[in-house]
Amino acid sequence: MKASAFAYARATSVANALELLAVHGEKARVLSGGQSLIPAMNLRLVAPEVIVDIGGLAELRGIVIEGETLVIGALTRHADLLKSSDIVKCAPLLAAAVAHIAHPAIRNRGTIGGSLAQADPASELPACMLTLGASIVVRGPGGERRMAAEEFFRGIYETQLAPQDLLVAVELPVADSGSAHFFQEFARRHGDYAITGLAAQAVLEGDRFAALRLGYFAVGDRPVLAEAAGKLTGVTVTPALLAEASDALSDELDPHEDQQATPAMRRHLARILLTRCVASLLKRPDLQIGGVA
């Protein structure tokens, strides 16, 4: 199957892209890397009348450290994130996650802005944005504004972006020297969409979590910042406490069912990931005794 007929406009600047979106509104879709949009068009899942191609806008590409903030341009490709020493130093969780995105051919074309705007609940980067406390930078008719990642994602393939808006950058706080991270996902094969995944960031004080953020993906209609993390913060984690937090996690998750897994399976995998995460970050292999390795 091929895409339905559409008009094509190549933006020459961010301002020009905004002008085009203002004119065409809901009839237009933005093309950046095309790794999500083009397959959806070919399957007739979306049928825009106009494609606004922003792929040539160098001003939306790049990684910059500004004080305690890491700024990533929306057109920065996954492969660029994977190769960047600034990402490894300032956002190592992101570096770990990007290695799991699809395959090299996809990572060479796909962009961080495209992934976030697509808002697939099974993709890695939206969950990382929640975990890292990112701000999504958007420009529209009213100028530039910033949205917390927790507010940006609204549902399956749904965000706070209006038809006239353009996602231009992501801002992340630079990781503290005492922070640690964990990333793991279950998938049928490496490169497939996750069945269940976890992106976690922690600040450790001795043998306790001073802070812990657990960003789950593929467990609902959007990435989830698990409230169960609060039960593990500021206390000595015991197997009993970890089991209590796992029960709380199961209660708060609302997984969907599809051809890959049932809700019960996704809850089970989420609990496994929680146990692995806590044991790994605290360097406490005893917490996994009796569980699934």
Disulfide bonds with the S-S distance in Angstrom:
none
